[in-house]
């Protein structure tokens, strides 16, 4: 009983401190607003406002730096080993894993050819990425690149792992630790406004597959390149967008929109199941490289969460949240319904996704608090490794949320392998509830081309899908 009282007392002190911080921040912002109004009312020079803003930004940055130093010292005092490992998590993969080898020879080659890669990337962004961004949303129709400068710092290969087990003799599998800490300078124009990004940072694991191996030069028939999971992305804003990159506003709506656009375009090009496939010999069936059969299907049960933080602070009583879950898996994204006013939500929703590489792919989970009219707060994250569910068949567990003080999420993963036997299909169909939208089989269609598509004003449409064996004519509905 003696331990319970201090814990509850500390919890009460933490909640009071959080409320005090919110009230203090409110009065700070109110004071700034009153100061700006008084300067205009008393006809002070705008230079004083600019000077005060510079002092405020400088003070905030110094405060953040001091706070970070204090947190590092506190973490070191609690657990020195854990704190040191947390500080070195961004080191190359060969530092952590003995089976990963250094690739300095390749980094020297990449440094030599980097100036000549700029022309190719500029053409790719202008002719491929730009039209896709323009077509992604009606508000992006006027989007154009006005400046493309990759800078002088090339990407680096932090480590290379070559697989020698569980691979065929006529293929080579490699995983590259890609570290791109650039000094690039990209400017775009949207609705007459100039904005841009600089110092783009990208890090992720890229898989390179060489197959089939052949007895003539270049010794392999094709090359396949892709990211196993969504790479981590960071950058600094420029132009008008830089106004939203002040301290306290770093996770602004404009920043999130730019980050989503970059992540989406990378995922649509080269994050599984999307791949860049390059034939090295004539007559190679490119579909075998670009569209290999998947390994299975993963059924994700998003059940519930408990002890979430209160994102909405209440003046009377304890605060609540309006939580929902977002699951990101390559270019796919799943979202649950919103549970209002709860820190122990129950969703009981199920999603399905096709898995191309069960031993390396990861599901990124985010718990968010819905805030209508503003950016939704992130109140916890988790990374789910699907390899254990693939080996055991089922994984039912509670996961602690990261980057937050408390909270757990209950998730269940069910692995389903692919079979060609019709008897297995009949058995599966009997087990699945027909009232749900759960799938019982997978149909893979290679969309090769479309022809003679009339304008959207026509009522009837047909899309011709060409596979290796037949042509399929599929009616398209939903046109008025």
N, C-alpha and C positions, 0 to 999 in steps of 0.2 A: 504493500500500500504506500510505502514511503517513496517509491519510484514513480508512481502514477501522478501524484500531485505536481512534482517538478515538471514532468513532461507536459501535462495539461497547461501548467503555468507558462512554460516556454512557448507553447502553441498559441496561447492567448496573446503573449507579448509580440510574437511574429505577426499575427493578424492586426494588432494595434499599430505596429510599425508600418505595415503595408498601407493601412488606411491613412496614417499620418503622412506618408510619402505622397499619396494621391492628393491629399488636401494641400500639402506644401507646394506641389507642382502646379495645382490649380491657382494658388495665390501668386506664384511666380509669373505664370502666363497672364493673369489678370493685372499684375503690376506692370508688365511690359506693355500691355494694351493701354493702360492708363497713362503710362509715360509717353507713348507715341501720341495719344490724344492731347496731352498737356503741351507737348512740344509744338504741335500744330496750333493749338489754341493761343499759346504765348508767342507764336511766330519765331520760334527758334530755327536756326539753320539746319537743313537736313544732314549736314556733316556730323552733327552731334549724334543723330540717330544712327548713322553709319558707324561712327566710332563706338557707340554703345553696343551695336550688334557684333562688331569685331571682338570686343572684350568678352561678350557673352559666349561666342563660339569658342574663343581661346580658353575660357574658363571651363566650358563643358568638356573640351578635349583633354585638358589637363586633369579634370576630375575623373574622366573615364580611364586615363592612363594610371592615375594613382589608385583607383579602385581595382584595376586589373592586377597591379603589383601586390596590393593587400590580399586579394584572393589567392594569388600564387603562393604567397608566404603562408597563408592559413592552410591551404591544401598541403603544402610541404610539411607543416607542423602536424597535421592529422595523419598523413600517410606519405612518407617521403618517396618510397618506391613508386607508388601509383602516380604521384604528382610528376615525377621525372618522366615516366613512360607517357603521360598525357602530353608533355611538352614536346616529345620527339615523335609523335604520331604522324607528322607530315614528312618524315625522312623517307628516302627511297626504300622500296620494298626489299632490296637485297640486304638491308641492315637487319630486318626482322626475320627473314626466311632464308635458311641456308640453301634451299633448292633454287633460289632465284640468283641469277648471275648478273654481274655488271655488264654494261654495253657502252663503255666509253669510246671504243673505236667507231661505233655507229653514230654517237653524238658528235664526234669530230667531223664525220662525213656530212651529217645533217647541218652542222654549222657552216660548212663550206658551200652547200647547195641552197641554203635558205634564201639568199637574195633572188634566186631564180624561181622560187616557188610562188613569189608574190603575184606574178602575172596570172598563173593558173587559178589561185584563190580569188583574185579580183574578178576573173571571168566567171568562176563558179558562183560567187555571191551575186553578181549582176544578172547573169542569165538564168540561174536556177533558183537561188534562195529568194531573191527579190520578188519574182512573180508569185512564189508560194506565199510569201508574207502578205502581198497585196490581195491575194484571193482568200486568205484565212479569215478576214473580218471586213465588214463594210467600212469601218472606220480606218482601215489600213490601206485603202485603195490608192492613196496618193503617196505611199511610202516609196522612197528611193534612197539609194546610197549616194552620198555626195563626196565622201573621202574614204579611201581604203588604204591604210598603211599598216602592214604587219609588224613594223618595227625591226629592231636588230637582234632581238633575243629569240632564238628558235625553240621549239619544243625539245624536251629531253626524255630519254628513255631511262627511267629510274631503275629498271631491272628487267631481265628476260627469263622466263621459265619455259623450258621445252619439255613437252610431255613424252615419256618413253613407255608408259604403261596404259593399257586400255585404249590403244590406238592401232589402226591397221598399218601394215608395213608399207603401203603405198600412199601414206599421207603424213604430214608434219603439222603438229599443233603447237603454237607458241602464244604465251600471254605476255604482253608488254605493259609495263607500268608507265603511263603517259603523264608527264608533268609539263604543263604549258603555263609558265609564269611570264607573260609577255609584256612588252612595252608598246603594244599596238595602239593605233589611233583610228577609230571608225566613226564617221559622221553620217547621219541620215537626215532626211527632210520629210516631215509629215505635217500636212495641212499648213504649209508655209512656215513651220517652226523648225529650227535647226537644233538637233540634239545628237548626242553620241555617247560612246563608251570608250574607255581607255583602260590600260593595265588589266586586260582580260586574263583570268586565271581558270584553267580547266585541268582537272585531274581525274583519271579513271583507268580501268583495266581494259586494254584492247586485245582482242584475240585475232591472230593471223593464222589462217589455214592454207597450206600448200598441198594441193592434190589435183589429180592423181600424179604420183611420181612416175616419170617416164625415162627412157634410156637415151634420149636426145636432148639437146639444149632447147630450152633453159632448165631441163631436168624435172620440171613440174608443169602440169597442164593448165592449172588455174590458180588464182589467188583470191581469197575471201577475207575481208577485213570488217570488224564490227566491235562495238563496245558491248561487254557482257551486261552491264547495268548502266543506268543513267550516270554520267560523270558529274562530279561536283563543279559548280560554276560560281565565280565571283568576279566583280569588276567595279570600276568607278565610273560615275556618270559625268557627262560634259554638257555644255550648252544650257538650254533652259531646264533640262532635266536635273542639272546639278543643284538647282534650288531646293529640290526635295531630298538632297543627300546630306542635309545638316544633321548634327547630333540630335538624337531623339526622333528623327524622321527617316532613319536609314532604311526601314522596312516599309517605305511608302508604296502607294498604289502604283505609281509610275515605275519605280524600281522593280516591283514584283511583275509588272506587265512585261518589261524588257527581259527579265530573267526567264519568264515563261516562254517568250518568243524564242530566245536562244536555245533553251532546253528542248523545246518542241521541234525546232528545225534539226538539231543534232539527232534527236531520237528518231525522227522520220527518215533520216538518211542512213544512220549507222548504229542504232541501238537495237539489239534483238527484239523482234524477229527480222528487222531490216538489216541488210548487209550491203557492202560494196563488193561486187564480184567482178574480177578482171580475167578474161580468158587469155592465156599465154600461147596457145596453139590454135590452129584452124580446126574447125569441126568439133570443138568441145561443146557438149550440151550445157549451156550456161545455167539452166534451171536447176541442175544438180548442185551447183555451188550456191546459187542465190535462194533457192527454195528447198532445202533438204527437209525430209520428214521430221516432224516434232517428236520429242521423247515421251510426251504424255500431256495430261490435263490436270490442273490443280483446282480443286474446289475450296474456296475460302469462306469460312463461316465467321462473320464479324459479329460476335455475340454481345459483349458488354464491356464496360469499364467501371472502375471503382476508385474512390478517393481522389478524383481529379481536383486540380487547383480551381479556386474561384476567380474566374477572369473578370466578372462583373462585381465590383465592390458595392455593397449595400450600406446605407447610412444606419439602418436599423436592422439588427440581426446579421446572420452570416450571408456572405455573397454567394451567388450561384453562377453557373455557366449554361450556355446553350450549345452543348457539344455535338459534333459530328465527326466522322472518321473519313479520311481520304487515303486510299491505297494506290501507290504508284508502282507500276511494273513496266519498265521500258516506256514505250509510247502510250501504253494503256493507263487509264486512271479510273478508279471506282470511288463512288461517294455514297455514304449512308445518309439516311434521313436525319434531321435535326431533332434532338430531344431537348425541349425547353426546360429551363430552371432545374437543372439536375447536375450533380457531381458524381452520380452513380447511374449513368445511362444504360439502357438495354436496347440494342438495335435489332438483334436476331435477323440479320440479313446475310445472304449468300451470294457470292460472285464466282465466276469461272474464268479461267484464262489458260491459254495454250503455253506449254513450257518447251523451249527449244534446248535448254542446257540446264538440267536439274542440279548439277553439281556446282554451279557457279552463280546462278541468278539469285537475286535478293529482292524481296518486296519491301518498299519503303512505306511506313505507316506514319500518318500525322493525325493527331487529334486537335481539332480547331474549335474555337468558340465563335458562333455566328454573331456578328455585329452589323445589323442592317444600316446601310448608309456609310459604313467605313470598312477598313480592312479587317478581316477576321483574325483574331488572335490565335497564335499557335500555342497550345497548352500541353505539348508532349509529342515525342517522336519515338519510333522504334524501327529496327531493321530486322526482317524475318528471313532467316536462311531456310530455304525450302529443301535442302538436301536431306535433312533428317526425316521429313515427312515422306520424301520419295523412297527412302530406304526402309522405313518402318510402315508405310502405308497411311498412317494417321498420326497427327500431332495435335494434341489438345492441351493448351497450357495458358498460364497467365504470364504476361511479359511486363517487366517494369518499364515505365516511360522514361526516356532520357531527356536531357536539357530542361528539366523541370524538377521541382522539389519533391513532388510526390505524384502518385497515380500508377495504376496498372490497367492493362487491357487483356481481355479474355478472347482468344482467337483459336479457331480449330481449322486445321489443314487436312484435306483428304486427297491423296494421290491416286490418280487413275491412269493406268497404262493403256496403250493403244493395242488393239487386237484385230486380226483379220477374220477371225472365225465368226460366222453368223450366229452360231449357238450362243456365244458370249453376248452378242448384241441383244438377242431375245431375252436372256436372263437379266441383263442390265435394265431393259425397258420395263420388266415386271417389278423391279426393285424401286424404280424412280416414281415418285408421285406425279401423276399426269396433270394435277392442278398447278404445279410449279413450272417455271421456265428452265429447269435444269436440263442440260443436254445429255444425250445418250450416245451420240456418235459425232465424228468430225468429218466434214467434207472440205477438202483442200482443192481450190480452183485457182489455176494460174491465169490471171487476167493479162492476156497478151496484147489485145488491141480492141479498139472500138471504131465503128465506121458508120457514116451516114446518119449521125444523130441529129434530129430536127431541133429547132429552137424550143425553149421551155414553154412557149405559148401553145404548142401542139399537145393534144390530150393524150395520145398514145405514144409510147416510146418502146424501143427494143434495144437491148444491148447484146452484142455478139461476143461471146467468150470463146476464145480458141485455145484448146488444150492440145496435148500431143496426140490425141486419138479422135477427137470429134469437135464439132462446133455446137455450142449451146446458145439458144435464143431465149433470153430472159426478159419478160415484160417489166418495165419500170413504172411504178405507180407513184402517186403523190404529187402529180402535176395538175394544176387547175387550168 
